Amino acid sequence: MLKLTIHNFNEIISRLDEQAKAAAVTSVLESLSAGEYGFVNILGNEKQINSLKELLHTLNAFADTLIVLGIGGSDLGGRAIAQALGEKGSWDVIFAGDTTDPVSLEDVLKDVDWSKTIVNVVSKSGNTLETMTYYAICKDRAQKALGEHWNDHFVFTTDADSGILHRESQQFDIAQIPVPDNVGGRFSVLSAVGLFPALALGADAENLLAGGRSAVEQFTQSKMQSIPAQIALYQYAQLTLENRDLAVMMPYSSQLYEFARWFRQLWAESLGKDGKGIMPILSYGPADQHSQLQFYTQGKDTSTFTFLRVADHGVHVRVPSSGIPELEHLADVDMSDLINIQEEGTREALVDAGRPSVTIELPQVDALHLGEMFVTWELAVVILAKLLAVNAFDQPGVEDSKQKTLARLANLSKLKNDIY
Ligand code: PA5
């Protein structure tokens, strides 16, 4: 189970209006028990894991490389799982499609052996510019390399009834895995969006879901005292009582950097609207102690700091006695302890500087705790959205940029108007 420590929690929370606090948490609990949250409903979907495994098994008969194309919520969760849980499966999994940079595209595609490659195109809408551009190029190359059987080398994770990808799947008989209707991109990591690549990576998908369910259970049992509620209430209090509208997340684990990127999207797109929100900032320990910490401790006091730490990093390397007198205090220190001591030192410096901090400790980075982390933060953002009175599940601000890009592309005949 995750362990939460919040500096000066009771002091600041006691200054919030009792009714407002309780109303937000109660309202989320009610929606939860009414089955309104798609990202929670999918956590019981273990049957789907078996069909995803079967599909991978069939494909594995002739292919061993999976290129995953997606962007935003159709990309970041898969990357977070891949980085945290590593590669133990029989597939070489490559995440691409989150850019239109031709250098990066050629870098991924130049050495592809199409006869052994599957492209998993992930897009809930099935229309997104970056993903569709990449798909069009992969389709062309696969057709040239494989001829009429090119379609066997694609799997689409997309809406069951609409979008370009859905149409392509019907027209060319391409395997399609549906994304449930009421699960938005940034909340879709524990649907087939994240689970299909996770299974190819050899990750324990059952435990990812079980971890997610335990976060829900913790919330429904502990309510106001639960981890998601405490995170949300603390952030809300810091914003409304102390004007701290930036939230820095700083993982002290190289396995959780992509998780923090996933969090950044979740937080920004779910909360940043109607002139409100708390802007998420990505930081990285210990590297950013030597880059950002000066600002964090003595710069403008407008941020909260969330540290992610891991009790047991799973790899134990002891610093040897080097014969260098100044380094003798490091002799025999386990580096798993060293990185945690660095997190504590940084946190103490922030506390001394009067800066607010939240710490989440994972016993270890495994599927169970990663699943728990995803859902804990999803619930936290939904509670926070209630407190801020914004809709956590839309992203109208993204549309403006999409429309402007589309207008600029209107003259290019290769791209059809229905992109986006
Ligand atoms: O959270 C969201 O809804 C967005 O970030 C989407 O995930 C992103 O725009 C990609 O959309 P799609 O999955 O439709 O390609």
Residues whose N, C-alpha, C, O or C-beta is under 5 A from the ligand:
A	BS01	PA5	I71 G72 G73 S74 V122 S123 K124 S125 G126 T128 G184 G185 R186
